[in-house]
């Protein structure tokens, strides 16, 4: 969120559309930026094909992080 908001601040007179396509964490960051700045729009780029066979492998660990609360 913070990195996106800093970058967005460099373009004050532009139409901003974010299309997070990496991880759920980046999607949360994009949503938090959009909640903070009304001019930010979110979109979704659907995949043309999914890599089912090499998508991910389960591990023994879990990453937990806290997101700041924001108005909905």
Protein Blocks (a to p, Z undefined) as FASTA:
>chain_A
ZZmmmmmmmmmmbccddddfkbmmlmmmmmmmmmmmmkbccdddddfbdcfklmpccdfb
dcddddddddZZ
